Amino acid sequence: MSTELPYTSYAEYENTLIEQARKEALEKWKEVELRQRLATAYQSFGFSSNAEFIKALGGVVRAGGKGKGKGKGKPPAGAPKKKGPKKGKRVRLTPEIIAKIRELSALGKGVSEITRTLGISAPSVYKVTKNKS
C-alpha cells in the first residue's frame, strides 16, 4: 500500500500555502478596490450624491426597457422622448391591395413573402385569404 504525498518536502508545501494565500489576498483586495471605486463613481459622472447617481441609472434602465422589473411603465421625468416614425402604421386594405393579395396567394406565394412584397401585416393577409368572397 503505497500512498503518494502531494508534496516532496515541507518547503514545497509551505510555498504552495503561501501562493494560495497571496491569490486569496489579491482577490480580496480587488473586491475592496472595486467597492471603493463604486462608492465614488457618482463624482466622476458629475453627480452630487450616490443616491442621485443611482436614481439617474434607474431612469436610464427604465427608459431603455432593458432592466429587470415591472416591465414597461411611465418613463422618468426628463427622459428623452422617442423620435422617428411610428412603427406599425396602419395600412388600409384597398380593393387593389386585396386583389394583389389574392393574386399572389393564387400563385402559391407564402404569407411572409406577400407581407414583404406589399408592406402589410400577416394578419391582414390571413384575413383576406380566409375570406375568399
N, C-alpha and C positions, 0 to 999 in steps of 0.2 A: 504494500500500500504506500504509494509514493504521492505525496501532496506537494505540488509546486507552490512556492510562495510568489506573490506578485512582485516582490522586490528582492533584489540580491543583497542589499545592505540597508542598514539603518539610515545612512546618509541619503540614499535614493528615496526611501520612504519619506524622510524629512523634507527633501526637495519637492516631492510631489505635494505634500501638505501645504508647503509654502506657496507653491504655484496656484493651488486651488484657492487658498486664502487671498492671494493677490487678485485672482479673477473675481471672486465674490466682492472684494473691496472696490474694485473698479466698477462693477455693476451697480453697487450701492451708490457710489459717487456719481455715476451717470444719472441715476434717479434723483439724487439731491440737486444736481446741477440743472436738470430739466425742471424740477419744481421751482427752483429759484428763477429761471428764465421765464417760466409761465406766470409767476407771481408778478413780474414787472413787464410783461408783454404789452399791457394796455398803454404804458408810457411810450413805447416805441411806435405805436399807431396813433398817438396824439390824443388819447382819452385821458380824462382826469381821474377816473377810478376804474377798478376792476369790474364793478357792477355795471357801469356804463358800457364797458367793452363787451361784456357777456350779453347785455341786452341788445347791442348792435349786432353781434354774431347771431343771436337767435333770430333777429329780424331778417338777416341775410338768408339763413337756412329756411325760414318760413316762406319768404318771398320766392326763393328758388324751388321750393317744393321737394327738396332732396332729403330732408331730415326725417327722423322718426317722430311720430307724434300723432296728433289728431287728424292729420291729413290736410286737405285744403281748408283754408279759413280766410278770414279777413287779413289782408296784408297790414303790417305795422304802419303807423303814421310816418310819413316821409319816405316810404318805399317808392322806388321809381315805378311809373306806370308802364304797362306793356305797350309796345309800339308795333306797328306793322299791320298787315292785312288780317282781318278776322279769318280764322280757319273754319271750314265747314259752311261757307256761304251757300245759301240755298239756291239751287238751280231749278227753275220752273220747267216742268216736263211739257214742252210744247208738242203739238202734233208731229212736227218734223223730227224732234228727238225721239218720240215714241216710235215713229216709223223706222228710224235708223236703228233703234234697239232691236226691233223685231227683225229687221233685215239682217243685222249681224248675228242675231241668235239663230236665224234660219240657216245661215252659212256655217253654223257649228262653232261660232266663237264662244269662248268661255266668258263668264261674268266678269272676271278680273280684267280680261282684255277689253271688254266693252266699256268698263268703267274708266280704264286708262285712255281709251280712244275718245270717249265723249266727255270725260271730265265730270262724271256724275258718280253718285254713291252706289254701292252694291245693292242696298235695299230698294233703291229706285229701279234698278234693272230687274230685280226679282219681282217687284210689284207689277211691272209691265209684262214680263214674260209669264207671270202667273195668270193674269187676266188677258187672255188672248182675244177677247171680244172687241 
